[in-house]
Amino acid sequence: MEMTGKCRLLGIVAALATATPVVAADAADVYGAPPIESGWKYQVALDGWFTALDGSIGLRGLPAADVNVSALDAIEHLEGAFAASFQATGDSWLLYSDFMWSKISADADVGPFGGTVGFEQEQVLFTALVGYEVPVNIQNMQLYATGGLRYQHYSVDLSIDPVFFPGINRSGSQSWVDPIVGMALHYDINDRWFVDVMADVGGFGIASDITLQGTATVGYNWTDTISSSFGYRALYTDHSDGGFRYDATQHGLFTRLSFHF
């Protein structure tokens, strides 16, 4: 008799254990509880930046020279370029990095009596960010506070060839890393269209006096795994070290082809 009672008790416990997930699921459906998402989402992208360059660049022994290269001139004189980015989001975290290499060269006539100035620049940019989601009361929007590092490398050649004086040639290169803080925003307009915005500020006199960057794009989801976006990007850096001076802004149209998994 005692054994029969124990068997009945064990049967009731087993039945309750089996029914609990079903009851919880039914309760979630009844009360409209949102589904719990787990796992991370990843994005790999190929980027294109049709950039103009405006500012002043100085090398050892030469005063800073004004450099103004339009986006069309940059494309015309582009010798090579590659840009890509990676992003991962999950558990309220954002991991982001992008890389760009480019090389341009241009010549310009200067002075009332003629003469030329030659300019060549090879550039490497690498940014690495970690972000944490900030609560916002806007549906379909994710806002992250970000912090990280930006590495910049420039190899610059300047040549001045006046008509009545001997020509001058100078070359130099400089690499540095700036701490940066900023924000990243993603907003789904609907299941197809979306907006991405990223902005940061850094340097703070540690390497650059200041560096500022901003990107704003509108995108479209072609499939669940492929999207493209189009917008504008600008990067300003004021950096000097020894005889190297770089105080310039790169800005222009920005495109991205992304693969999601």
C-alpha positions, 0 to 999 in steps of 0.5 A, spaced: 500 500 500 505 504 501 509 502 495 503 504 491 502 511 494 509 513 492 508 510 485 502 515 485 506 521 488 512 520 483 507 520 477 504 526 479 511 530 480 513 527 473 506 529 470 507 536 473 514 537 470 512 535 463 506 540 463 510 546 466 513 548 459 507 547 456 503 551 461 509 557 461 508 557 453 501 558 453 501 563 459 506 567 454 501 567 448 495 569 453 499 575 456 503 577 450 510 576 453 515 577 447 519 571 445 526 571 448 532 572 442 538 568 444 545 568 440 549 573 436 548 576 429 554 578 425 555 582 419 561 582 414 561 588 409 565 591 403 565 599 403 566 604 398 568 611 400 568 616 394 572 621 398 575 628 397 580 631 401 581 638 404 586 641 409 593 642 410 599 638 410 606 639 412 613 635 412 619 636 415 623 643 412 616 645 409 611 649 411 604 646 411 601 646 404 594 647 402 591 640 399 584 640 396 582 634 392 575 633 390 572 626 390 572 626 382 579 628 382 581 623 387 577 617 383 581 620 377 588 619 381 586 613 385 592 608 384 588 603 389 583 602 395 580 597 399 575 597 405 571 593 409 568 592 416 565 587 421 560 587 426 557 583 431 551 584 436 548 580 441 546 580 449 546 588 449 553 588 446 556 591 439 563 589 436 565 593 430 571 594 426 573 597 419 579 597 415 581 602 409 587 602 405 588 607 399 593 611 395 592 617 391 596 622 387 595 629 384 598 635 381 596 642 381 599 648 377 600 654 382 603 661 382 602 667 377 608 665 373 607 657 373 610 652 377 607 645 380 605 642 386 605 634 386 602 630 392 601 623 393 598 620 399 598 613 402 593 612 407 591 606 412 585 607 417 583 601 422 577 602 427 575 598 433 569 599 437 566 596 443 559 598 445 553 597 450 546 598 448 542 604 451 535 604 453 531 608 448 523 608 448 523 608 440 520 602 437 525 598 432 531 603 434 538 600 437 542 605 440 549 604 443 554 608 447 561 606 444 568 606 445 575 604 442 581 606 438 582 608 431 589 607 428 591 612 422 597 611 418 599 616 412 605 616 407 606 623 404 610 626 398 610 633 397 614 636 391 614 643 389 617 645 382 617 653 381 619 656 375 625 660 377 627 656 383 630 649 384 625 644 386 623 641 393 621 634 394 619 632 401 617 625 404 614 623 410 610 618 414 607 617 421 602 612 424 598 613 431 593 611 435 587 615 438 582 613 443 575 615 441 568 615 444 561 615 441 555 612 439 552 608 434 544 607 432 540 603 428 533 604 426 528 599 422 523 604 418 520 597 416 522 590 414 526 593 408 528 600 409 533 602 415 538 607 417 545 607 420 548 612 424 555 612 427 559 618 430 565 619 434 570 624 437 577 622 440 584 624 440 584 629 446 591 631 445 594 624 447 596 622 439 591 627 435 589 634 438 582 632 436 579 627 431 572 627 429 568 622 424 561 621 422 557 616 418 550 616 416 546 611 411 540 609 409 539 602 407 535 596 404 534 589 405 534 585 399 534 578 402 535 576 409 542 575 408 544 581 403 543 589 404 546 595 401 546 602 404 548 609 401 550 615 405 555 620 407 562 619 411 567 625 414 573 624 418 577 630 420 584 629 424 588 634 427 595 631 428 602 634 429 609 630 431 615 633 430 616 636 423 609 632 420 603 636 420 596 633 418 590 637 419 585 635 414 578 633 412 576 627 408 569 627 406 564 624 401 559 619 399 559 612 402 556 605 400 556 599 403 554 592 401 553 587 407 552 580 408 548 577 414 549 571 418 
